[in-house]
Amino acid sequence: MKIVFSIICLFVGLSSVAVASDASVQITQQGTKVNVSIDGKPFTTYHTGGDLPKPFFSPVRAADGTSITRSLSDPEDHPHHKGIWVAVDEVNEVDFWAEKGKIKNSSVKIIKASGDPAVMQVTNEWLGADHKPIVTENTVISIYANRLLTYDITFTAGAKPVVFEDTKEGLFGIRLPNGMREKEEGTVEDNKGVKGTKDTWGKPTEWIDYYGPLNGKTYGVALMDSPQNYKKSRYHVRNYGLFTISPFGDHSYTNKQQPADPKHLKAGETLNLKYGIYIHSGNTQQGKVADAYQQFLNVTKNNVAQKKPVQQPETDKVSAAPKKPVAPQKKVAAAPYEEQSDALKPILATEAAVSNECNTCPEGKRRGLFRRLRRRN
């Protein structure tokens, strides 16, 4: 009987693990709202109404239903901090961050209505004073059962060139509720173990976790940067609950120690950015933020990251003399976020004469060469 009972207990235990691993996310659209649930329980709602200054997720709930975003009613400050959102200051001098410019949702496409993840694509037009799109934002949002959200954002410039100015006000983030804030009992910690907004604000790093108590329990939110972005992003993390990440602001985030680095797009040109946000219970270690970041890296791999194996055979061919390939590999690894265009420098007209090619030699040198050949003959 003991053996039979043990087998039954083992079967029940395995069944419980199977049920836990079968958690599923569901996305349903109702008018201007897109509702997201996990295992049938409300998780968050994406608001797209035309009367809104921008689309956003709110409220956003932890696994036990506790809202970890600030309420939209009667905000004590910064009413433009709404749930989870995408916006930034000074795009062609239009301030979308403070909602002086309108971000209009034009469509929501549910790519995968249920599963782990469930996936939706939103198209938002960032309108100028002429009510025409300065840029169009196409964002694929993947929502996982463990409350990891990945944002794959593609900006496409409109009919005119676009400039994302150097600013600290942006780009992707969340506003946390009172209680979780550092100014009360909250804690901010990055992937290297550095704590506090004073030492993490404006710094580039893989991820930062912001956690604190609500109703006697601890909850946290982690923001994650992607190595696939064109440069490292920095974190606008404040003790009053603002928590965002952006690549636009080297000058602003370093107290003017670094030069301004605005991002320019030609008409019709695109810019892709990837970020993750992870909602968890407990502190950084209890919430397994490091594991969630690894998950983020794994699920956001694209063709750019898969080009590395193609380069491997070239390294094998020169393995007999490893000193030559090692040097360029180190240079690439030292600055993986730099734009490829930064490594390319125009060849000056005065450098053409240095070539050993006879066709590029100055006229005087070519004549001297012909004279020597005649003497030899």
N, C-alpha and C positions, 0 to 999 in steps of 0.2 A: 504493500500500500504506500510506503514511504517513497518508493521509486516512482510509482504512478503519480503521486502527488507532486514530486519534484519535476517530472516531465511536464505536468500540467502548468506548474508555475513558470517553467522555462518558456513554454509556448505562449503563455499570457504575456510574459515580459517581452518576448520578441515581437508579439503582436502590438504591444504598446509602442515599441520603438518604431515599428513600421508605420503606425498611425501618425506618430509625431513627425516622421520624415515626409509624410504625404501632405503636409500643410500646403494650402493653395491660396493664391491671391485672385480676387475677382474684381473686374472693372466694368461698371455699368454707367451709361450716360442717360441723364434725365434733364432735358432742356439745356440750360447753360451750365449745368453742374455735372461733374464726372465723379461718381462715388467709387471709392476703393475700400474693399473689405478683405480681411485675412481670416480664413476659416469661418466665414459667415459673420464675423464681428467687424463693425465699422473701424476703419483705420484713418482715412482722411478723405477730403473732398477737394477737387480742383474746380475753382470758380472762374468762369469765362465770360460773365455777363458784359454786355456792351456798355453798361453804365459804370463799369469799374475802370480805374486808371491803368490796371494791369492784371493779368491772370496770376493766381497763386493757390497753394494748398493751405487749407485751414478748416477745422482744427486738425492737428496731427497727434495721434494717440499712441501711447505705449501699449504693451501687450495686455495689461490689465484694464485698459480703457482710459487711463489718466491722460489728459491733454498736456503735451509738453510744448505747446506754442501759446504765446500770449493771446488773450481774448481780443477780438476785434472791437468790442464795445468799450467806449470810454478809455482809450489808451492814455496813459499819463504823459507820454512824450512820443515823438516820432511816429505819427499815425501812418506813415508810409511803410513802416515795418510790419508787413502782413504775412504771417505764417511762414511758408517756404516760397521764395520768389526768385526771379531773375530780372535784374535791372541794373543800370549803371549811369553815373553822371556823364554829362558832356560828350554825347555822341553827335558830332557836327554841331556842337554848342547847345544841344538840347538836353535838359536835365531830366532824364527818365527816372533817376533814383528817387528824387523828391516828388515824383509824379506830376511835374510841370509839363512833361511830354507824355503822350498816351501810347500805351502798348496794347494794341487791339488783337484779340484772338480771332483768327479767320477760319480755323478748322481744328477739330480733334479727331484723330483716326485711331481707333482701337485695333492695334495690330494683333494682340493676343489677349482675349478677354479673360482667360483664366489660366492658372498654372503657376509655376515657380521658376521664372518670374512671369507676371502679366506685364504687357507692354502697350504703351500708348505713344502716339506722336502728335505733338501740338505745333501749330504754325501760328506765330504771332508777328504782327506787323508793327514796327517801331516807327510811328508817324512823325513827320515834320510839320512845320507850320502850314504847309500847303496841303496837309492831310494825305500826303503820299508817303510810302515807306522809305525811310532813310536806309534801314536794313530790315531784312526779313529773318526772323529766328525760326528755325526748324529744330525742334528738340525731341529726341527719342528718350522717353522715361521708362526705365525698367524697374519694376517694384518686386522685391523678393520677400518671401515669407518671413525671413528673420528681420524684416524692416530695414533692409538696405535698399536705397534708391540710387540708381545711376542716371546721370544726366549726360546725354551726348548732344551737345549744342552746336549747331552750325549756323553762323551768321552769313547772310548773303547781301552784299552791298546792292543798293538800288541803282537808279540811272546815273547817279553822281558818285564821285569818290567819297569815302567815309573815313573819319578820323575818330578813334576811341582815344580821348585825351588821357593824360596821366592824372589819376584821381584815386583817392582811397575809398570813395563811395561806390562800392559794387562788390561782386557781380552776382554771385549765387550764395544764398544764405537763408538764415532762419532767425526769428526773434523768440527768445526763451521767456517763460513766464517768471514773475516774481517768486522768490524762494530758491529757484535753481541758480539765480544770478550770483556772480562772484562777490558782489557788494553785500550780499547776505550770507549764505552758507555754501555757495557753489565753488567749484574747483575747475581750473583750466589746466590741461596737461597735454604735451605733445608727444610724438613717437619716441623722442629721445629722453623723456622723463622730465623735461623742463616744465615748471609749473608757474602759473600766474599770468594774467593779461599783460603785465608790465614787461615780462621777458619773452612773451610769445607774439605780441601784437606786431604786425608788419613783417614778420619773419617768414621766409620760405621753408617749408618742411613737408614731409609726406602726409601727415595728418595731425589734427588737433582734436582733443575730446573735451567737451564742456559738460560737467555733470553736477547735480545738486539735489537737495531733498524737496519733495512735494508730498504733503499729507503723510509724513513719517516714513516715506520710502525714497530711495535714490534712483534717479533716472539720468540718462546722458544722451548727448548728441555729438557725433563725430563728423567733421568735414574732411574730405580726402582730395588730394591733388593727384593728377595723373602725369606720369613721365612722358606720355604721348603729346602733351600740350606743347605749344611752340616755345614756351619758356616757363620757368617756375612761377607759381602764383604765391601771393602773400595773404595773410589772414587779418581781417578787420574784426578782432575779437575784443569786446568791451566788457567791463565789469557790470554794466547795467543790462546785459542779456543780448546785445547785438552780436551776431556771429556769422561772418561772411568770408568768402574767398574770391580773389580776383587776380588776373595777370596784369591789370592796368593800374600801375601806381608805384613804380620803383622810386620815383622822386618823392612822392607824398609819404610813402610808408617808411622812408629812411630819413625823414626830417630834412629833406633837400640835400642829403649827402651824396646821393646818386643822381645823375642827370635824368631829366624827363625822358620817358620812352613811350610816346604815343604809338598806337598801332594804326597803320594806314592800310586801307583797302581800296583797290581800284574799282571802278564801276563794274558790278557783276562778280567781283572776286569774293571768295568765301574764306571763313575762318572757323576752324573746328576746335572745340574745347570739351574736355571730359572731366566731370566731377562726381564725387559720391557723397551721400549723406546717410548716416546710420543711426537709427533710433534704438536705444538699448536700456535695459534695467541694470542697476548697480553702477559701480565706478568703472574706471577704464579696464582694469584687470577682470573684474566680474563680468563685464559686458563683452569681453573678448574682442576688443576693438582691433587689435593687431591681426586677428584671424579675419575679421570683416574686411580689413584693408587688403589682405591677400586675396580674398574673394573678389573684391573690386578690381584688382589688377588682372585677375584671371578672366573675368567675364567681359572686360572692356578691351581685350586684345583685338587688334585689327591687322589688316594686311601690312601696315607699316612695320609693326613689331615682328611680323613673320618673315621679314626679309633677311634676318640675320643668318639663318641656315644656308641661304644662297651664297653668302660670302665665305662660308666656312671652307669650301674646297680650295679657294685661293690661299688661305692660310696653310692648308695641308701641303700645297705644292712647294711652299718656301720654308717648310719646317726644318730643312737642313741648315738654313741660315735665319734663325728666328729673330735676330736683332732688327732686321729691316721692317717686318710687319708689326712688331710690338709697339714701336714708337707712335705710328698713326692711330693704333687702337686706343692707346692711353689718352691721346688728345680728344678723341671722340667721346670717351667715357667721362672725361673731366667736365664736359659741358654739354650734356645730352639735351638740354632744353633750348639751345641756341638755334635760331633760324638758319636754314641751310644757306640762305642768301648772305648771311654774315661772313661765311667762309670764302665767298667768291669776291675777288677784287678786280676791278677793271684794269686791263693792261694799258699802261700809258703809251702814248705814241713814241716817246723817247726810248722805250724798252725794246722796240722792235729791232733796232740795230744791233742788239746784243746777240741775236740768233746766229748760229753757225751755218744756217741755210744760205746758200749763195744768192738766192732770189731776194733775200731780205737785206743783203749787204748794201752799204752806201755805194753810190756810183763810182767814187774814186777807188775803193778797194777792189771792185770788180775789174776795173781797167788794169790795175797793177797785177792782178792775177793772170789776165790774158797776156801781158807783156812777158812775165816769167815763163809761161808756157811756150811762147814763141822762141825765147832764148834757148830753152832746152832743146827744141826741135832743130 
